[in-house]
């Protein structure tokens, strides 16, 4: 149960940090020349992006109002679906972060950090496999991702009806996937390193021992 909570916490935290990586979108405005594509300044683009994220992440924001991008009926349905997924991710993070920390503390108290080694090795393979799929065929991966998560085709935006799609190029989404995978790998790597370090300390004859009765 504790290991499950730890994995769910790592996944949901990686997703949450990626969602809120405003710096990544700001960099892409320059890298991909998005301002020229949609004829808006970087400041205005960031304002619209914050408005979009505010709607997607805040439960009390029930209406999507972007300053420069109107939203069609089907576009709104898709954003509502995305909002539910984002909120689910945040709920999972809130529910699992406490048990995950408790589990890690329990392992440390019992000197059983070694139990993390094999699960973390297995978990580290998953982003590598998914990253390989991205590298081979991102469009296919992106389509399969949406077909799995969404019950309709409303994610296929018409730029004439939902011009915001012009401000969210595929390359940006690719970078978001890569960032999420890297963050998860970093979490798994940190847990693995922590377990290995505890084992080395336990087997090192020069490590001071607690001699209390």
Rosetta constraint file for C-alpha pairs under 8 A:
AtomPair CA 1 CA 5 HARMONIC 6.27 0.50
AtomPair CA 2 CA 6 HARMONIC 6.22 0.50
AtomPair CA 2 CA 99 HARMONIC 6.39 0.50
AtomPair CA 2 CA 100 HARMONIC 6.00 0.50
AtomPair CA 2 CA 102 HARMONIC 7.93 0.50
AtomPair CA 2 CA 103 HARMONIC 5.20 0.50
AtomPair CA 3 CA 7 HARMONIC 6.31 0.50
AtomPair CA 3 CA 100 HARMONIC 7.30 0.50
AtomPair CA 3 CA 103 HARMONIC 7.35 0.50
AtomPair CA 4 CA 8 HARMONIC 6.15 0.50
AtomPair CA 5 CA 9 HARMONIC 5.96 0.50
AtomPair CA 5 CA 96 HARMONIC 5.09 0.50
AtomPair CA 5 CA 97 HARMONIC 7.28 0.50
AtomPair CA 5 CA 99 HARMONIC 6.17 0.50
AtomPair CA 5 CA 100 HARMONIC 5.21 0.50
AtomPair CA 6 CA 10 HARMONIC 6.19 0.50
AtomPair CA 6 CA 96 HARMONIC 7.02 0.50
AtomPair CA 6 CA 97 HARMONIC 7.33 0.50
AtomPair CA 6 CA 99 HARMONIC 7.52 0.50
AtomPair CA 6 CA 100 HARMONIC 4.46 0.50
AtomPair CA 6 CA 101 HARMONIC 7.71 0.50
AtomPair CA 6 CA 103 HARMONIC 7.70 0.50
AtomPair CA 7 CA 11 HARMONIC 6.16 0.50
AtomPair CA 8 CA 12 HARMONIC 5.98 0.50
AtomPair CA 8 CA 92 HARMONIC 7.17 0.50
AtomPair CA 8 CA 93 HARMONIC 7.26 0.50
AtomPair CA 8 CA 96 HARMONIC 6.61 0.50
AtomPair CA 9 CA 13 HARMONIC 5.81 0.50
AtomPair CA 9 CA 92 HARMONIC 7.20 0.50
AtomPair CA 9 CA 93 HARMONIC 5.31 0.50
AtomPair CA 9 CA 96 HARMONIC 5.36 0.50
AtomPair CA 9 CA 97 HARMONIC 5.43 0.50
AtomPair CA 9 CA 100 HARMONIC 6.83 0.50
AtomPair CA 10 CA 14 HARMONIC 6.04 0.50
AtomPair CA 10 CA 184 HARMONIC 6.14 0.50
AtomPair CA 10 CA 187 HARMONIC 6.41 0.50
AtomPair CA 10 CA 188 HARMONIC 7.75 0.50
AtomPair CA 11 CA 15 HARMONIC 6.31 0.50
AtomPair CA 11 CA 184 HARMONIC 6.24 0.50
AtomPair CA 12 CA 16 HARMONIC 6.07 0.50
AtomPair CA 12 CA 89 HARMONIC 5.53 0.50
AtomPair CA 12 CA 90 HARMONIC 6.90 0.50
AtomPair CA 12 CA 92 HARMONIC 6.58 0.50
AtomPair CA 12 CA 93 HARMONIC 5.33 0.50
AtomPair CA 13 CA 17 HARMONIC 6.08 0.50
AtomPair CA 13 CA 93 HARMONIC 6.26 0.50
AtomPair CA 14 CA 18 HARMONIC 6.17 0.50
AtomPair CA 14 CA 180 HARMONIC 5.33 0.50
AtomPair CA 14 CA 181 HARMONIC 7.63 0.50
AtomPair CA 14 CA 183 HARMONIC 5.39 0.50
AtomPair CA 14 CA 184 HARMONIC 5.59 0.50
AtomPair CA 15 CA 19 HARMONIC 6.09 0.50
AtomPair CA 15 CA 89 HARMONIC 7.50 0.50
AtomPair CA 15 CA 180 HARMONIC 5.85 0.50
AtomPair CA 16 CA 20 HARMONIC 6.31 0.50
AtomPair CA 16 CA 89 HARMONIC 7.33 0.50
AtomPair CA 16 CA 90 HARMONIC 7.00 0.50
AtomPair CA 17 CA 21 HARMONIC 6.12 0.50
AtomPair CA 17 CA 180 HARMONIC 7.80 0.50
AtomPair CA 18 CA 176 HARMONIC 6.29 0.50
AtomPair CA 18 CA 179 HARMONIC 6.47 0.50
AtomPair CA 18 CA 180 HARMONIC 5.74 0.50
AtomPair CA 19 CA 176 HARMONIC 7.91 0.50
AtomPair CA 20 CA 53 HARMONIC 7.99 0.50
AtomPair CA 21 CA 25 HARMONIC 7.18 0.50
AtomPair CA 22 CA 26 HARMONIC 6.23 0.50
AtomPair CA 23 CA 27 HARMONIC 6.15 0.50
AtomPair CA 24 CA 28 HARMONIC 6.29 0.50
AtomPair CA 25 CA 29 HARMONIC 6.29 0.50
AtomPair CA 25 CA 172 HARMONIC 7.24 0.50
AtomPair CA 26 CA 30 HARMONIC 7.17 0.50
AtomPair CA 26 CA 42 HARMONIC 7.59 0.50
AtomPair CA 26 CA 46 HARMONIC 7.03 0.50
AtomPair CA 27 CA 31 HARMONIC 6.14 0.50
AtomPair CA 28 CA 32 HARMONIC 5.39 0.50
AtomPair CA 28 CA 33 HARMONIC 7.37 0.50
AtomPair CA 28 CA 34 HARMONIC 7.35 0.50
AtomPair CA 28 CA 172 HARMONIC 6.86 0.50
AtomPair CA 29 CA 33 HARMONIC 5.48 0.50
AtomPair CA 29 CA 34 HARMONIC 4.89 0.50
AtomPair CA 29 CA 35 HARMONIC 6.32 0.50
AtomPair CA 29 CA 42 HARMONIC 6.56 0.50
AtomPair CA 30 CA 34 HARMONIC 6.90 0.50
AtomPair CA 30 CA 35 HARMONIC 7.76 0.50
AtomPair CA 33 CA 37 HARMONIC 6.65 0.50
AtomPair CA 34 CA 38 HARMONIC 6.31 0.50
AtomPair CA 34 CA 166 HARMONIC 7.90 0.50
AtomPair CA 34 CA 167 HARMONIC 6.03 0.50
AtomPair CA 35 CA 39 HARMONIC 5.34 0.50
AtomPair CA 35 CA 40 HARMONIC 4.96 0.50
AtomPair CA 35 CA 41 HARMONIC 5.51 0.50
AtomPair CA 35 CA 42 HARMONIC 6.07 0.50
AtomPair CA 35 CA 45 HARMONIC 7.40 0.50
AtomPair CA 36 CA 40 HARMONIC 6.97 0.50
AtomPair CA 37 CA 166 HARMONIC 7.10 0.50
AtomPair CA 37 CA 167 HARMONIC 7.50 0.50
AtomPair CA 38 CA 166 HARMONIC 6.64 0.50
AtomPair CA 38 CA 167 HARMONIC 6.56 0.50
AtomPair CA 40 CA 44 HARMONIC 6.16 0.50
AtomPair CA 40 CA 45 HARMONIC 6.36 0.50
AtomPair CA 41 CA 45 HARMONIC 6.22 0.50
AtomPair CA 42 CA 46 HARMONIC 6.15 0.50
AtomPair CA 43 CA 47 HARMONIC 6.22 0.50
AtomPair CA 44 CA 48 HARMONIC 6.29 0.50
AtomPair CA 45 CA 49 HARMONIC 6.12 0.50
AtomPair CA 45 CA 167 HARMONIC 7.84 0.50
AtomPair CA 46 CA 50 HARMONIC 6.06 0.50
AtomPair CA 47 CA 51 HARMONIC 6.29 0.50
AtomPair CA 47 CA 67 HARMONIC 7.82 0.50
AtomPair CA 48 CA 52 HARMONIC 6.23 0.50
AtomPair CA 48 CA 66 HARMONIC 5.30 0.50
AtomPair CA 48 CA 67 HARMONIC 5.97 0.50
AtomPair CA 48 CA 68 HARMONIC 6.89 0.50
AtomPair CA 48 CA 69 HARMONIC 7.71 0.50
AtomPair CA 49 CA 53 HARMONIC 6.21 0.50
AtomPair CA 49 CA 66 HARMONIC 7.97 0.50
AtomPair CA 50 CA 54 HARMONIC 5.91 0.50
AtomPair CA 51 CA 55 HARMONIC 6.36 0.50
AtomPair CA 51 CA 64 HARMONIC 7.56 0.50
AtomPair CA 51 CA 65 HARMONIC 6.91 0.50
AtomPair CA 51 CA 66 HARMONIC 5.81 0.50
AtomPair CA 52 CA 56 HARMONIC 6.27 0.50
AtomPair CA 52 CA 64 HARMONIC 6.79 0.50
AtomPair CA 52 CA 65 HARMONIC 7.61 0.50
AtomPair CA 52 CA 66 HARMONIC 6.56 0.50
AtomPair CA 53 CA 57 HARMONIC 5.88 0.50
AtomPair CA 54 CA 58 HARMONIC 5.62 0.50
AtomPair CA 54 CA 61 HARMONIC 7.04 0.50
AtomPair CA 55 CA 59 HARMONIC 7.70 0.50
AtomPair CA 55 CA 61 HARMONIC 5.27 0.50
AtomPair CA 55 CA 62 HARMONIC 6.68 0.50
AtomPair CA 55 CA 63 HARMONIC 6.77 0.50
AtomPair CA 55 CA 64 HARMONIC 5.69 0.50
AtomPair CA 55 CA 83 HARMONIC 7.39 0.50
AtomPair CA 56 CA 79 HARMONIC 7.23 0.50
AtomPair CA 56 CA 80 HARMONIC 7.65 0.50
AtomPair CA 56 CA 82 HARMONIC 6.85 0.50
AtomPair CA 56 CA 83 HARMONIC 4.37 0.50
AtomPair CA 56 CA 84 HARMONIC 7.91 0.50
AtomPair CA 56 CA 86 HARMONIC 6.69 0.50
AtomPair CA 56 CA 87 HARMONIC 7.78 0.50
AtomPair CA 57 CA 83 HARMONIC 6.41 0.50
AtomPair CA 57 CA 86 HARMONIC 6.19 0.50
AtomPair CA 57 CA 87 HARMONIC 6.19 0.50
AtomPair CA 58 CA 87 HARMONIC 7.87 0.50
AtomPair CA 59 CA 87 HARMONIC 7.45 0.50
AtomPair CA 64 CA 76 HARMONIC 7.81 0.50
AtomPair CA 65 CA 70 HARMONIC 7.75 0.50
AtomPair CA 66 CA 70 HARMONIC 6.81 0.50
AtomPair CA 69 CA 162 HARMONIC 7.12 0.50
AtomPair CA 69 CA 163 HARMONIC 6.11 0.50
AtomPair CA 69 CA 164 HARMONIC 5.61 0.50
AtomPair CA 70 CA 161 HARMONIC 7.60 0.50
AtomPair CA 70 CA 162 HARMONIC 6.37 0.50
AtomPair CA 70 CA 163 HARMONIC 7.23 0.50
AtomPair CA 70 CA 164 HARMONIC 7.74 0.50
AtomPair CA 71 CA 75 HARMONIC 5.78 0.50
AtomPair CA 71 CA 76 HARMONIC 6.14 0.50
AtomPair CA 71 CA 161 HARMONIC 6.89 0.50
AtomPair CA 71 CA 162 HARMONIC 5.33 0.50
AtomPair CA 71 CA 163 HARMONIC 7.95 0.50
AtomPair CA 71 CA 164 HARMONIC 7.99 0.50
AtomPair CA 72 CA 76 HARMONIC 6.08 0.50
AtomPair CA 72 CA 161 HARMONIC 5.76 0.50
AtomPair CA 72 CA 162 HARMONIC 6.01 0.50
AtomPair CA 73 CA 77 HARMONIC 6.41 0.50
AtomPair CA 74 CA 78 HARMONIC 6.34 0.50
AtomPair CA 74 CA 154 HARMONIC 5.47 0.50
AtomPair CA 75 CA 79 HARMONIC 6.28 0.50
AtomPair CA 75 CA 154 HARMONIC 6.29 0.50
AtomPair CA 75 CA 155 HARMONIC 7.08 0.50
AtomPair CA 75 CA 157 HARMONIC 6.79 0.50
AtomPair CA 75 CA 162 HARMONIC 6.66 0.50
AtomPair CA 76 CA 80 HARMONIC 6.08 0.50
AtomPair CA 77 CA 81 HARMONIC 6.35 0.50
AtomPair CA 77 CA 154 HARMONIC 7.03 0.50
AtomPair CA 78 CA 82 HARMONIC 6.24 0.50
AtomPair CA 78 CA 154 HARMONIC 5.51 0.50
AtomPair CA 78 CA 155 HARMONIC 5.79 0.50
AtomPair CA 79 CA 83 HARMONIC 6.00 0.50
AtomPair CA 80 CA 84 HARMONIC 6.38 0.50
AtomPair CA 81 CA 85 HARMONIC 6.48 0.50
AtomPair CA 81 CA 150 HARMONIC 7.38 0.50
AtomPair CA 82 CA 86 HARMONIC 6.15 0.50
AtomPair CA 83 CA 87 HARMONIC 6.08 0.50
AtomPair CA 84 CA 88 HARMONIC 6.04 0.50
AtomPair CA 85 CA 89 HARMONIC 6.19 0.50
AtomPair CA 86 CA 90 HARMONIC 6.36 0.50
AtomPair CA 87 CA 91 HARMONIC 6.15 0.50
AtomPair CA 88 CA 92 HARMONIC 6.15 0.50
AtomPair CA 89 CA 93 HARMONIC 6.27 0.50
AtomPair CA 90 CA 94 HARMONIC 6.23 0.50
AtomPair CA 91 CA 95 HARMONIC 6.10 0.50
AtomPair CA 92 CA 96 HARMONIC 5.97 0.50
AtomPair CA 93 CA 97 HARMONIC 5.73 0.50
AtomPair CA 94 CA 98 HARMONIC 7.48 0.50
AtomPair CA 95 CA 99 HARMONIC 7.70 0.50
AtomPair CA 96 CA 100 HARMONIC 5.94 0.50
AtomPair CA 97 CA 101 HARMONIC 6.22 0.50
AtomPair CA 98 CA 102 HARMONIC 6.21 0.50
AtomPair CA 99 CA 103 HARMONIC 5.98 0.50
AtomPair CA 100 CA 104 HARMONIC 6.35 0.50
AtomPair CA 101 CA 105 HARMONIC 6.22 0.50
AtomPair CA 102 CA 106 HARMONIC 6.10 0.50
AtomPair CA 103 CA 107 HARMONIC 6.25 0.50
AtomPair CA 104 CA 108 HARMONIC 6.32 0.50
AtomPair CA 104 CA 113 HARMONIC 7.87 0.50
AtomPair CA 105 CA 109 HARMONIC 6.19 0.50
AtomPair CA 106 CA 110 HARMONIC 6.22 0.50
AtomPair CA 107 CA 111 HARMONIC 5.78 0.50
AtomPair CA 107 CA 112 HARMONIC 4.81 0.50
AtomPair CA 107 CA 113 HARMONIC 5.29 0.50
AtomPair CA 108 CA 112 HARMONIC 6.25 0.50
AtomPair CA 108 CA 113 HARMONIC 6.10 0.50
AtomPair CA 111 CA 198 HARMONIC 7.80 0.50
AtomPair CA 113 CA 117 HARMONIC 7.75 0.50
AtomPair CA 113 CA 194 HARMONIC 7.65 0.50
AtomPair CA 113 CA 195 HARMONIC 4.76 0.50
AtomPair CA 113 CA 196 HARMONIC 7.86 0.50
AtomPair CA 113 CA 198 HARMONIC 6.68 0.50
AtomPair CA 113 CA 199 HARMONIC 7.46 0.50
AtomPair CA 114 CA 195 HARMONIC 5.49 0.50
AtomPair CA 114 CA 196 HARMONIC 7.11 0.50
AtomPair CA 114 CA 198 HARMONIC 7.88 0.50
AtomPair CA 114 CA 199 HARMONIC 6.76 0.50
AtomPair CA 115 CA 119 HARMONIC 7.68 0.50
AtomPair CA 115 CA 195 HARMONIC 7.92 0.50
AtomPair CA 116 CA 120 HARMONIC 5.92 0.50
AtomPair CA 116 CA 191 HARMONIC 7.16 0.50
AtomPair CA 116 CA 192 HARMONIC 6.51 0.50
AtomPair CA 116 CA 195 HARMONIC 6.40 0.50
AtomPair CA 117 CA 121 HARMONIC 6.23 0.50
AtomPair CA 117 CA 192 HARMONIC 5.69 0.50
AtomPair CA 117 CA 195 HARMONIC 6.54 0.50
AtomPair CA 117 CA 196 HARMONIC 7.46 0.50
AtomPair CA 118 CA 122 HARMONIC 6.27 0.50
AtomPair CA 119 CA 123 HARMONIC 6.06 0.50
AtomPair CA 120 CA 124 HARMONIC 5.98 0.50
AtomPair CA 120 CA 188 HARMONIC 5.69 0.50
AtomPair CA 120 CA 189 HARMONIC 7.39 0.50
AtomPair CA 120 CA 191 HARMONIC 7.23 0.50
AtomPair CA 120 CA 192 HARMONIC 6.00 0.50
AtomPair CA 121 CA 125 HARMONIC 6.92 0.50
AtomPair CA 121 CA 192 HARMONIC 7.65 0.50
AtomPair CA 122 CA 126 HARMONIC 7.35 0.50
AtomPair CA 123 CA 127 HARMONIC 7.85 0.50
AtomPair CA 123 CA 188 HARMONIC 7.12 0.50
AtomPair CA 124 CA 128 HARMONIC 7.11 0.50
AtomPair CA 124 CA 185 HARMONIC 5.98 0.50
AtomPair CA 124 CA 188 HARMONIC 6.43 0.50
AtomPair CA 124 CA 189 HARMONIC 7.58 0.50
AtomPair CA 125 CA 129 HARMONIC 6.28 0.50
AtomPair CA 126 CA 130 HARMONIC 6.24 0.50
AtomPair CA 127 CA 131 HARMONIC 5.72 0.50
AtomPair CA 127 CA 181 HARMONIC 5.37 0.50
AtomPair CA 127 CA 182 HARMONIC 7.74 0.50
AtomPair CA 127 CA 184 HARMONIC 7.74 0.50
AtomPair CA 127 CA 185 HARMONIC 7.03 0.50
AtomPair CA 128 CA 132 HARMONIC 6.14 0.50
AtomPair CA 129 CA 133 HARMONIC 6.47 0.50
AtomPair CA 130 CA 134 HARMONIC 6.33 0.50
AtomPair CA 131 CA 135 HARMONIC 6.22 0.50
AtomPair CA 131 CA 178 HARMONIC 7.13 0.50
AtomPair CA 131 CA 181 HARMONIC 7.58 0.50
AtomPair CA 132 CA 136 HARMONIC 6.16 0.50
AtomPair CA 133 CA 137 HARMONIC 6.00 0.50
AtomPair CA 133 CA 138 HARMONIC 6.88 0.50
AtomPair CA 133 CA 141 HARMONIC 6.65 0.50
AtomPair CA 134 CA 138 HARMONIC 4.40 0.50
AtomPair CA 134 CA 141 HARMONIC 6.25 0.50
AtomPair CA 134 CA 174 HARMONIC 7.79 0.50
AtomPair CA 137 CA 141 HARMONIC 6.28 0.50
AtomPair CA 138 CA 142 HARMONIC 5.89 0.50
AtomPair CA 138 CA 174 HARMONIC 7.42 0.50
AtomPair CA 139 CA 143 HARMONIC 6.14 0.50
AtomPair CA 140 CA 144 HARMONIC 6.13 0.50
AtomPair CA 141 CA 145 HARMONIC 5.98 0.50
AtomPair CA 142 CA 146 HARMONIC 6.41 0.50
AtomPair CA 143 CA 147 HARMONIC 6.16 0.50
AtomPair CA 144 CA 148 HARMONIC 6.15 0.50
AtomPair CA 145 CA 149 HARMONIC 6.34 0.50
AtomPair CA 146 CA 150 HARMONIC 5.60 0.50
AtomPair CA 146 CA 155 HARMONIC 7.55 0.50
AtomPair CA 147 CA 151 HARMONIC 7.05 0.50
AtomPair CA 147 CA 152 HARMONIC 7.67 0.50
AtomPair CA 147 CA 153 HARMONIC 7.92 0.50
AtomPair CA 157 CA 161 HARMONIC 7.58 0.50
AtomPair CA 157 CA 162 HARMONIC 6.18 0.50
AtomPair CA 157 CA 165 HARMONIC 6.74 0.50
AtomPair CA 158 CA 162 HARMONIC 5.77 0.50
AtomPair CA 158 CA 163 HARMONIC 7.49 0.50
AtomPair CA 158 CA 165 HARMONIC 7.96 0.50
AtomPair CA 159 CA 163 HARMONIC 4.50 0.50
AtomPair CA 159 CA 164 HARMONIC 7.30 0.50
AtomPair CA 159 CA 165 HARMONIC 6.14 0.50
AtomPair CA 159 CA 166 HARMONIC 6.60 0.50
AtomPair CA 163 CA 167 HARMONIC 7.48 0.50
AtomPair CA 164 CA 168 HARMONIC 6.65 0.50
AtomPair CA 165 CA 169 HARMONIC 6.81 0.50
AtomPair CA 168 CA 172 HARMONIC 6.54 0.50
AtomPair CA 168 CA 173 HARMONIC 7.56 0.50
AtomPair CA 169 CA 173 HARMONIC 6.95 0.50
AtomPair CA 170 CA 174 HARMONIC 6.23 0.50
AtomPair CA 171 CA 175 HARMONIC 6.28 0.50
AtomPair CA 172 CA 176 HARMONIC 6.30 0.50
AtomPair CA 173 CA 177 HARMONIC 6.34 0.50
AtomPair CA 174 CA 178 HARMONIC 6.32 0.50
AtomPair CA 175 CA 179 HARMONIC 6.03 0.50
AtomPair CA 176 CA 180 HARMONIC 6.16 0.50
AtomPair CA 177 CA 181 HARMONIC 6.23 0.50
AtomPair CA 178 CA 182 HARMONIC 6.13 0.50
AtomPair CA 179 CA 183 HARMONIC 6.11 0.50
AtomPair CA 180 CA 184 HARMONIC 6.21 0.50
AtomPair CA 181 CA 185 HARMONIC 6.09 0.50
AtomPair CA 182 CA 186 HARMONIC 6.04 0.50
AtomPair CA 183 CA 187 HARMONIC 6.29 0.50
AtomPair CA 184 CA 188 HARMONIC 6.18 0.50
AtomPair CA 185 CA 189 HARMONIC 5.85 0.50
AtomPair CA 186 CA 190 HARMONIC 6.02 0.50
AtomPair CA 187 CA 191 HARMONIC 6.32 0.50
AtomPair CA 188 CA 192 HARMONIC 6.18 0.50
AtomPair CA 189 CA 193 HARMONIC 6.00 0.50
AtomPair CA 190 CA 194 HARMONIC 6.05 0.50
AtomPair CA 191 CA 195 HARMONIC 6.27 0.50
AtomPair CA 192 CA 196 HARMONIC 6.17 0.50
AtomPair CA 193 CA 197 HARMONIC 5.98 0.50
AtomPair CA 194 CA 198 HARMONIC 6.24 0.50
AtomPair CA 195 CA 199 HARMONIC 6.34 0.50
AtomPair CA 196 CA 200 HARMONIC 6.24 0.50
AtomPair CA 197 CA 201 HARMONIC 6.17 0.50
AtomPair CA 198 CA 202 HARMONIC 6.12 0.50
AtomPair CA 199 CA 203 HARMONIC 6.23 0.50
AtomPair CA 200 CA 204 HARMONIC 5.88 0.50
AtomPair CA 201 CA 207 HARMONIC 6.14 0.50
AtomPair CA 202 CA 207 HARMONIC 7.30 0.50
